[in-house]
Amino acid sequence: MAAILLGAAACAHAAAEPSSGKVSAAIEALIDGRHQPLGVLTPGQQAELRDCYRAGGYAPLWLDSGSRPDRDARDARAVLNGAADDGLDPADYYRSRLDRLASVLQAESPALPGELAAFDVALSAGLLRYMRDLHLGRVDPRTIGFRFSVPGDRHDLAALLGAARADHRIAGIAADLRPSLARYGELRAALLRYRAFAADAELAAPLPLPAAAGPVRPGEAYDGARRLWRLLSAFGDLAAGTPPPADSARYEGALVDGVKRFQIRHGLEPDGVLGRSTLAALRIPLTRRVRQIELALERLRWLPHLVDQRLVFINIPMFRLWAWDALPPSGAPSVGMDVIVGRALNTQTPVFVEEMREVIFRPYWNVPPSILRHEVLPMIERDPGYLQREDMEIVRGAGDDAEPVDATAENLGRLRQGALRLRQRPGSRNALGLIKFVFPNEQNVYMHGTPAQALFSRRRRDFSHGCVRVEDPLALAEWALADRPEWTRNEILAAAEGSQSIHVKLTRPIQVILFYTTAAVTPEDGTLRFADDIYRHDARLDRALAARRFAR
């Protein structure tokens, strides 16, 4: 990225020999909007184009001395035509217009100044828009509910384009702007595979439903066995070289193992039974899977630059947490575990990036006002013994040393008005378990343990009020405190099982990313997995992108 330091004039300095004054005048008019066939350009886009052309007197950038597209222009068009490989739409970058104008410029008769200008500006505008979309994404995540507080890395795209033009390395410009995460490259490769699957008529045809109304169990008849073998072989759920079933009408043998792997990759119970959920997942159109991957790539472009610190990454719809000691997080994670997230109906876990700064052993649970109002107060009214049984207390003031007060009618009234607080004492019954992980944020979301361990056996785990419950808080605490040698595993166990709350500040903050994607390559085994769109974020992003296409 050092090329961006060359200054905005680099784009103009890379120009070919200036053409006639008429072409330059036409280019300036196009950029200023006096004649605008490219549609509405935002003030920012106009400013970037001026940065590209102003220093060179608005001479064309992409034409040779014979007023034909030069080598860099051909490379640039190839880059734009390949935008779909990153889940982008080449039509967003004036592909049809550039194709038409390129034909005009290649014709025997000389092109008009306006045609030369239109080609040159369309190519520059298309490249700048492509670069921005590839680097930062097409949709502002805040418009669809993603609370990313870290601003996007803002490059001088005009200068970057100019430097690439000057060095004749337009073909490699995408590599400078794609997210550096290994997961992005793996998803990009998966997109190409699934596009090929969707174009295969046999694979794209719906898998036959069983003749019987009920599920198909191992060893039972199923007319779609050979089609199922073909599908699982393509997806990689069957080992390479697995032969087709000897009995094309029976579900057995390697097919059952392949279905179990398919079930794991799609968040289903790996029982090997072709039940309703498994058949529904197998029959989802491959074009929809392609779209899931495209939306996943878009979201990865929203991520801020990952600083040189440890990282916790939580994928909400896959109910999974990973932690890495070093960046970029390209290898296997140091820690991986299941999580429970907010309920899809009304207490969704938000998406944001923050920093973990503290671990609390034996935490108090300060009951949030919404839970107090809608759940706890009605319970107290129905059951006077509720507070004692749940080990809760009414307190005056903030912090762990807040003063407890009696649960009198007067104090219950003050609690209802917000003048007092309700909290649950530390212990094995505490809703936060024995350890809490704090990363301050406006939504007051944090990670914590839970006494309700049985819920981790469920495949779908959206049960919380918005915070993230972790399956193995001891392992996460041991990892988080690894740079404090006095906090050995024995010390951590002693603190968790002790008699008082202990707050431990981290030596260095740990970046925490609460993320949402329904298609991901998992870092443990490198397999492509899909999840249900439990919060409907995919649907919202799809609508936002459709609206963008409509406004094009």
N, C-alpha and C positions, 0 to 999 in steps of 0.2 A: 504493500500500500504506500510505499515511499513516493510513488509517482504522484500522489495527490499534492505533494509539497511543491511541485513545479509551478503552481499558480494557474489561475483561470485562463491566462493567455495561451497556455500550452495547446489548447484545442485549436486556436486560430493559427499558431505557429506551425502546426502540422499540415496546413493546407497545401494543396497543389498550387501551381502557378495561377495567379488571379486570372479569371476570365474577363469577359467584357464588362463594362460598367453597367450594362443593362441587366446582366445576370446578378451582379452584386446588389443592384437596386431592387430587383425582384426578391432576392433573399431577405433583405432588410424589411421589405414590405410584408412578406409572409410572416416573419417573426413578430413584427409590430401589430399584426392583425388587420392590416389594411386590405389584405386579400388572403383569406384563411380557409383553404380547402381541408386542413387537417382537423377541423372541428375546433372546439373551444380549448385554447391553451390557458392554463392557470398563470397568474403572474410569476409564480416560481419557475414554471417551465419556460416562459418567455425569457426570464432572467438567465437561466442556464444556457439557452440558445444564444442569447446575446454574448455571454461569456465565451462561447465557442467561436463566434464569428467576428466580434467587434475589432479585435486587435489586427486581424487580417483584412480589414476593410470590407468585410462581408463577402470575401471571395469564396467560391465553393471549396469544400473540404474533400469531396469524394470523387472528383473528376480528374482525369489525366489531361495532358496538354491538348488532346484531341476531343475534349468534351465528352469522353466516354467514362463509364464507371471504372475506377482503377482497382488494383488488387485488394486494397483495404476495403473498398466498397463491396467487393464480392465476398470477402471474409465476413464483413458486417452483416450482409444479408443471410449468410449461412448461419451465423449466430442467432439471428432473429427467427429464422425458420426452424431452428432447433429448440426454441423456447418451450415447446410442449414437453421436452424431456425433463423439465423441472416443474411440470404441472402448470405452466403458464400458457396463455392463449396467444399464439402468434398473431392473431387478428388484432390484438391490442396494440401492435407495433407497426401498423400500416402495411401489412404484408401484401394485401391485394393491390393497394395503390402503388407500392414499390415495384411489384411485378409488372404492372401495366406501364409505369414510367420507364422501367429498365428496358422494356421492349421498344419503346419509342426512342430511347437514347442509343440503342443498338441498331436501329434501322439505318438504311443507306442515306436517307435524306437528313440533313442537320436538324437537330431539335431546336425548338424555340427557346429564347431565354427564360420564359416562364416555366417551361417544362424542365429545363436544367435546374432551375432554382427549386422547383417543387420536389424533384427527386432528392436533391442534396439536403434540403431542410427536413423532408420526411424521414430520411435515413438517420439524420442526427437526432431528431425528436424521438424516433422509434427506439434508437439505442439508449438514449438517456432515460426514457421511460422504462425500458427493459432492465437497465442497470438498477434503477430505483426499486422496481418490483422484485427483482431477484435478491436484492440485498436487504430490503426492509419489509417486503410484502406489499400486497395490493390494497389491503383493508387495514384501517387503523383499528387495532384490537380493542381499544377503549370503546369504540362504537358498538361493539357486540358483547360488552360485559366483561372483558378481560382487563383486570386492574394491574396492568404492567406499569409500575412507577419508575422504572429505569428507562430513560429516553433511548431511542434508537441511535446507533452510531451514524453520525451525519458526515458523509464524505463529500468532498468537492467533486461531484460526478463529471462536471465539464472538464476539470483539470485531469481527472483520471482518464477520461476518454481521449483528451488531447495527447497525453503521454503515450497511451497505447497506439494511437494513430501515428505519432512521430516515430515510435520504435517498430512499427509494422507488426504489432502483436495483438491485433483486434481479436483474432481467433481465441486467444487465451484470456480475454477479459472476464468471462464468466467465472473462471476459477478464482479470481481475486475477490469476487463479490458473494459467492455462495457461502452459506454457513459452514464453518470449519468442522462442525460436529461430524464424527464418523456416522452417527445415526442418519444424518441427512443423506450422505452418499449411499448408504445401504437402502434407504427408502427410495431414493431416486432409481436405483437398480431394480428394486421391486416394482416400481411403476412401469418400467419398460416390460418386465416379464408379464405383469397382469394385463397390460395393453395387448400383448401378443395372445394371451389366453382369451381375452374378450373378442379378438378378431378370428379366433378358431371356432368355426361353426359347430363342431362337435362338442367342444368344451363349453361353449356358451349356451347350448341347448339345455333346458331345465332337466335336472335329474328325475327319472320316473318315480312317482309315488308308489309305495307298496300296494299290492292288491288288497291286502287285509287292512282294516281300519286302524288296528293297533300298531305298536312299535315292532320293528324287526330285530330279533335277538340273534346273537351268534348261533350259527348252525341252521337257521331257518331259511325258507325260500325267499328269494328276492330277485325279480326279473332285471333289476338295474345293476346287478353285480359287476358286469363288465364295464358299464358306463362309470360306475363308482371307481373301479380300478383306474380307469383312464384319468379321471378327475384327480384322484389322490396322488397318482404318479406325477402329474403335471405340477401339483402344488408342492411336491417334495415330502408328503406325509408317508409315502411308501418308499422303502429303501430302493436305491437305483438298481435296476435290473430285476425287480420283482416281477415274475411272470404273471400274465393274466390268469384269473381264476379258472381252474379246470372245469368247474361246474358254473357256467355263466348265469345260472338261475339260483345260486345259493350264496348266502352271506356267511363266510367263514374264513379261517386261517389268517393270512397276512392282511386281508381287508379289515378285519376287526382291529388289529394293531394300528393300521393306518387311520381308521376312524377315531381311535383314542387320541392319536397325535393331533388330528384335525380338531377334536373337541377341546384339547388343551389350548391350542392356538386361538380358539374362538371363545374362550371363557366359559366353556360348558363342562358339565360333569363327565370325566373321562371313563364312562362305563361301557363303551363299545356298543351301545344299543342305538339303533337308528330310530330314535323317538322323534316326537314332534319338533323339539327345539333343534336337534341335530339336522334333521331333514330340511328344516326352514333355513338354517345356516348354509347347508350345501346347495340350496336352490336360490340363494340370493344372487341376482344378476351380477356377472363379473364386471359390468360397467359401473355398478355401484361400488364394488371394491376398488376399482380404479379411482373413482371420485373420492373415496375415503383417503386413499394415499395422496391424492392431489391436495386435499384439505390439510392433511398432516404436514406436507411440505410447506404449505403456506404458513402454518402456525410456527414451524421451526424458524422461519425467517423473521418472526417477531421477537425472538429471544434476544436479550441484550448481549453485549460482549461479555463473555465469562472471564472475570478477573482471576488473578492467580491466587486462588484460595480453594479450600475443599468445598464440595458440592453435595447437596441433597436434592434429589429430583423425584417428584411424586407425580405419577400419571393417574389422574382421578378416575377415569372410566375403566382402567385396568386394575384399580385397587392395589397398586404396587409402588414401593419405594426402593430407590437405589441411592447409594452414597459412594462417592469417589474421593480418593486422597489427592489426586492430581488432575490438572486440566491440560489439554482437553480430555473429557471423559470418553476415551476411545476404547479402552480395554474393559475387562470384567470389573464390576464394581467391588469395592471392599465390603460392602454390606448390601443385602437385598432382603426385603421382607414384605409381607402382605400388609395392607392397611384397610381401615374402614373410613369412609368419607361421608359427607353430608347427604341427607335424603334428597332424592331428585325432586320430590313434590314441592317442598317448601323451605328446606334448610341446606341449600347447595353449598358445597365448599367453593370459595372463590378462587380465581386464578390470578396469581401475582408472583412477584420476585421480591424477597426480603433477605435479611441476614439473621441467622441464629446467633444469639449472644449469651444465652444463659441456660443452664440445666438446673431444674429444681427437683430435689428428692423429697418425697413425702409432701407433696403440695396440698395446699388448701384448694378446694374448688369453690370459687366465687360464682354463685349462681347468676347467670346473665338475666337482665330485666325481662326479656321476652319469655324465657323459660319460667322465671318466677311468676310472672303474671298469668301465663296460659296453662301452666302445669302444676307448679308447686303450691301456690296459694289455694287453688281449688282442692288439692289433696289435703292441705292443712285444715281447711274448713270441714271436710268430710271426716277426717281422721285426726283427732287431737294428739294422738301418739306418734304421728308421722315424723316430726322433727327428731324426737329422741331415737326412734328406731333407725332412721337414716343417718344418725350421728351429725345432725345439722345444728347450727347455732346462729342466732341473730346477733349482729355486731354493729358497733358504732365506730366509724373511722375507716381508714384504709390500711392496707398492709397486713402482714402476718400478725403484728402485735395489736390489731384492732381489739377493742374492748367488748367482750360478750355481754349481752343484756338478757333479761328474762323474757320468755315468750308470752308476755301479757297481752291482753286484748289491745291495750294502748300501743304497745310496741309493734304488734301485728299491723295495726293501722298505719303506723309510721313506716313500717316496711313496705306496705302497699303503696304509700305515697312516695317512696324513694328516699326517705330521710335516713333509713337504716339499710343494712345489707344482710344478705343471707349467704352463709358459706357452709361447706361440708368439711368436717375435720379430716386431717390426714389419716390414712389407714387402708386396710385391705378392702373396705367397702367404698372407698372414695371413687367417684366417677372418673377421675383422672388416673386411676391406678397409683403407682408408686413413684412415677417419674414424669415430669413435664418438660418440654423443650420449647423455649421461648424465642420467637423471632418477631419483635414488635411490629404491629401493623394496624391500620385503621379498623379492620374487621374483627380484631381481637381473636384471631384464629391461631391455634398453636397445635403442636403434636403432643400426644400423651399416651400413657398406657391405659389399660381398662381391666376391670374385674370380669367383664363379660367376654371371656376368651372363646366361648363356644361359637360366637358369631363369625370367627375367622374360618370356620369350616364351610361357610356358605360360598358359593361361586360369585354371587352378586352381593356386594357389601356396602350399600349406601344406607347406613342406619343412624349416623350421628346428627348432631345439631349444627354441623358445619366444620368443627375441628376434625383433625386427623388422628385416629387411634392407630397406634403402631403395634404390630404383633409381638415384637421382641424389644421392649424398651431398654432392657439391660444391655443388649448387644449394641443398640444405637448409642446409649450413653457411653459405653466403653469406647466406641469409635470416636464420638464427639470430644471426649476428654483425653484422647490419645497423646496430645501434646502437653499434658500435665501429668508427669510421671508419678506423682504422689497418688493419683487416682487410679489405682490398680483395680482389677476386677473384684478383689476381696473388699476393697474400700467402697466400691460402688454398691456391692451387695449389702455391706454394713449400713451404708447411708439409706438405702432403700428400705431396709428392715429396722431402722432405728426408731427413736422416739420423738424426733423433732424434725421440722422442715429445715432443709439446708439448700441455700442458693449458691451455685457455683458459676462464676463468670468464665467465659471461654477466653483463652489467651488470644486467639484470633477469631473473628467472626466466620461463620460458615454460611455460604450462599445457599438459600432454600428456594427452589422453584416449584410452585404448585402449578401443574400444567394439565392440559386436557387434549388428548388426541386419541382417536379411535383406531388408528393404524400405527403400529410401531414395530421396529426391529428390537427385540429384547436383548439387553447387553449380556445376560448370562449365557445364552446359547445361540444368539444370532438368528433366531427364527422370527419370521414375520407374523405378528399377531393382530387380530381384529377384536374390537370391543363394541358393545352396543352404545348408541348415542344417548346415554341416560339423561343428560341435561339438555339435549336438543341443541347443543352448541354447533354441531355439524350443520344442522338445518339452518341455523341463523347465519352462519358463514356462507353457506351456499346461496342463500337469498341475497346477502350483501354483494357477493361476486356477480350474481345475475343482474342486480340493479346497476352495478358498474358497467356491465356489458350493454345494458339497455341505454345507458347514458352516453355510450361511446359515440 
